[in-house]
Amino acid sequence: MRRGLQIFRCQCRKITLAPVMLLVCLVLAVPQNGGGQTLQTVNMGIPSKSFQMVIYPLAQEKGYMHEEGIDLKVIYISPVTSIQAMLGGDVQFTGAGSSALVSIARANAPLKVVASTNDRVLQWLLTRPNISDPKELKGKRIATTGVASIATFMLKQILAKHGLDAGKDVIYLDPGTNNQLPALLAGTVDAAVLSVEARYVGLDKGMREMFFFGNEVKNSWGTLGTTDKLIKENPKLVSAYVRATIKALRYLRQDKEGAIAALIKFSGVSRQQASRLYDELIPTFTRNGAVDEEAQRNDLNIVRQVVNSNDTVPTAKAYDFSFALEADQQLNRAGWKP
């Protein structure tokens, strides 16, 4: 925390475990409103500095959150911790909406996904160079993001689609956080499930791309979660937050140079990689922060497999895109543009 309290203006160091440390971070994140409009402090948990998460600090820096009366504090914490903090009232929103869905299915948690930044899954399967066909994965070892993770169950669907017995024909391994690519490059596994950033490294080192999940399954990605309590007790805040998010989403789609600059600042990537990310991934971003019923059902079907349940969670119990759709309509009526 080398720059003192200034670092808490838009972000906090990553917190992965102790809720006590999270509370310390929140206490230090004191609003600095400077005498103008009184802003409401809102804390959001973000799991990583991935491209889709740039929307939230972007919404703060462009003034969209301030326009909606919000002083946003972005806090980097693990998905599970962000869900716990949100249920405890220390965090109001989380970028780990998929983890919220798991909590809903597993423990009937009072949570909702209220926006989705992407309508395509930003995960890839890369293989060793000698594997050129999905059927050649039979008997091979695949490094996953967790043998019971959402991405792994999506991969099983994809493998079945390509004629493999997803439960028997391959071996799923969990090499640990961020170890999927090193395991692939070292040859200890034959394939790996990777994020877009790791995918670029793998391709540049001669690995072969087998699947882009976004072309193989219809699911959402980059989901924004909050609590039923906040929706019930402060719907105006939820509306304002989602509206600021939609503004940032529009800006991201319409201003390439501004989006690239924001991504470089947010993620620390090179300009070349930021431009590469933008050109390739911008078509995956939603226009109104929502996905259709089919994608919602597919999400919940994957989650049902993750929690090993036979119960079907109704989409209305897990999603509430009314805020996003209304915000989009309001902005359209007002003729709002970035």
N, C-alpha and C positions, 0 to 999 in steps of 0.2 A: 504494500500500500504506500508506494514511494511518493505519491503526490498528495498525501493526506486526505482530507475530506473531499477534495475536488473529484476524486475518482468515483465517488458515490453519486455524482450528479446524474450520470446516465447509466453507470454500470458498477458492478461489484465484482471482486475476484470470485472465481468459481468455488462454490461450496457443494460438497458432495455428500457430507455425512451429517454432522451434528446439528440438530435444530437450534441448539444454543448459539452456535456460531451464526446461524441464519438470523436469529433475533438480534444479535449484536450488529450485524450488517444493516438490518432494517432500522435500528435505533440511530445508527450513524447517518442514514440517508435522510437527513433533515431537509424539508422543502426550503428553497431559496427563492422566494417569489418576488423579492425586490420591490414590493410596494404596489404593484399593479393589480391585475385580476387575482382574486383568491383562487388558488388551484387546489384540487384534491389530489393528494399523493396516492398513486396506484403502483403497486409492486407486481412485477411480472417475472416468473421464472422461465429461463431459457436454457435448454439442455446443451446447446452447442452454437458455434458461430457459423452455421451452415447458411447457404444462400437465402433460403426462404425465411430465416429468422432475422435477416437484415431489415425487414419491414418495420419492426417495432422501434429500434433505435432511430431508423429513418423517419418514422412518424413523429418522434420527439424532436429531432434535429430540424426538420422542415417546419416545425411549429404546428403540426396538425393536432397533436395532443393538447397543446396549449389552447388552440382554438376551441377545443371541446371541454376546456376547464380542467385538464388533467396534467399533473406533473408526474411523468413516468419514471420509475426506477427499474431498470433492467438488471436482474440478478441471475448469475450463471450457477445453476444448481442441477443436480441429476433429476431425471423424470420422477422417480419415486419420491424423492425429497420434496419436489415441487408440489406433488399431489398432497402429501402430508401437510405441507405449509399452507396450502390453499384451503384444505379442510379445517385447519386450525385458525384461519382468518388472517395469517401473516402475509399471504400472497393472494392477490385477487384474480390473477390470470396465469395460465401456463401455456407454453408452446408445446408441451408434451401431451397433446390431446389424445393420442393413441393410448397412452398410459391411463388417461382418464377413462377411456372406453373399457380397458381391462378392469379397472377398479369398479366400474358400473356392473360389468358382467360377473365379476368374482364376488363382490361384497355388497352389491346394491348401493354403491356410493352415490350420494346426491350431487352428481356432476352433470355437466352438459358440454358438448362441443358446440361452439357458437360461430365459428368461422373456419374456413379451410383455404389456405393460400394456394394449394396445388391440387389439381385433379388427376395427377399421374404420380406414381410412386417413384421417388428418386433413389432407387437402389439398382445395382448392376451385379451380374455374375460374370466374373472374369475367370479364365482358365489358363492353364499352362499352354504354351504355343502348339504343342502336339495334339491338342484336343480341338477338333473342328466341327463336331456334330454333337447334338445333345445326347444321342444314344451312346456316345463314347464316354459319357459320365458314369456308366454302369460300373459299379465296383470301386468308384473313385471316392476320395476324401474331400469334403467341402467344408471350408472354414466359414462359420456363420457368425452372426451377431448375438448368438445364444440359441441353443438347440430348441428352446421353447419360445423364441421371439416371434413377433409378428412377421418380420421379413422371412424367417425360416418357413413359416406356414404358407406364406405367399409363394416361396420357391417350390414347395412341395406341389402346389397347384400347377405351377408352370411346368415342372418336370412331368407330372401326370399328363398334362396337355400335349407333351412331346413324346408320349409313349413309354415312359419309365414308370416303374412301381416306386413311387416316391418314398414309401416306407421301408423298402427292402433293397433297392438297387444302388443306393449311395450311402455313404457314411457321413453323418453330420458331426462336426467338431466345433467346440467353442474355445478358440485360442486365447480369449481374454480381450478386454477393451483395446481397440486400435491395433490388434495383432493379426488381423485377417490378411492384410496385404503383406507384411513381413513373412508370414507363414507361406503365402503363395510364392513370393519371390525366392524364398529359401528352398522351395520344393518339398516342404513337409506336408503340404496339401496340394491337391490337383486343381482346385477351384476355390473361389472366395466370393462372398457377398460383400460388396463395397459401396461406400458413398461416392458421390461424384468426384470429390477431391482425390480420394485414394485411387479411384478408377483412372484418372488422368496419369497418375504416377505409374500405375500398372501398365497402361497402354504404351507409355513412353519407354518402358523397360521391356517391351516385347510380348507382354501378355495378350491374350485374345479375348475379345468381348463376345460372350455367348448370349446373354440376355440383358435387355433393359426392361426392368420390371414394369415400367410405365407403358410399354407396348404389349405386355403379356396379361396383365390383370387390370381390372377397373376398380381402383380404390382411391381414397383421398390421401393427402400428405400435407404436412405442415399445419396441423390442426390446432386451433386455439380453444382452450378449455377454461371453464369457470365453474362456480358452484350454483346449485339450485337456490341456495339462500341469497346469494347476491342478486340473482335474477329476480327473485321475489321481492326482496327488500329495497333494492336500488336499481330498478330497470333503466332509469335515466343514465346511470353511470355505465351500465353495460352497453346501452345504445351509443353513448358518446365514445366509448372506447372502440367499439366495432366500427363506428363511422370514421374515426381517425385512422383505423387500420385499412379501411377501404380506400381512403384518400391516398395513403402510402402505397397501397397496391396499384392504384391507377398511376401514381407517379412512377413507380418502378417499371410499369409496362410502357410508359410514354416517353420517358427521358433516359435514354441509354447512358449518356455520359454521366448524368447525375447519379444513376443507379450504380454504375461502375465505380465512381468515386466513393460512394457510400459503402460499397462492398469492400473496397481496398482498406478503408478506414476501419470497418467493422471486423473483417476477418484477417487482415494483414497479408492478403495474397498479393501477388504481383499484378500489375496492370494487364499483362498478357493473359494471365489465368482468369482474372475477373472478366475480361472481355470474352474469353472462351466460355466461361460459365454463363454469362448473360445470353450470348447468341444461342447457345444450345438449350438452355433451360427456360427462357422466358415464355415459350409457348405452353409450358406446363402450369403457368400461374392462372388461377381463376380470374374472371372479370368482375365477379360480384361477391367473392368470399364464400361461396356456397358450392356444394356438389349435389348431384341429383339423388333420388331415392335408391336407384340401383347401386350406386357407389356406397351409399350409407349401409344398405343391406349387406353388400360384400364385405365392408369393413367389419360389421358385427358378426358375420359368419366366420371370418378369420379369428376374431377375438374369442368367439365361442370355442374354437379349436384350441386356442392358446390356454384357456382356463379349463379345458376338458369338460365342457358342460353340454348337456343336451337341450338346455333351455334357450329359447330364442328371445333376445332382447328386442322389444319394439323400437323402431327408429325414433319415435317420439320421446322415448325415455332417455335416449342417448344424445340426440341432436336437437338444437333449436336455432335454425338459420334465419328465423324471422327478423332478428336484429340486422343481419347482413343484408338481407333482401330489402328491408325497409330503408337502410342507409343508402343502398345503391339507388333506390327510387328517389329518395330525397335529393341526392346529389345530381341525379339526372334532371329532376324538376327545376333545381336551382341553376342548372347549366354549369355546374362546378367542373373546373379543369385545374390540373396541377400548375 
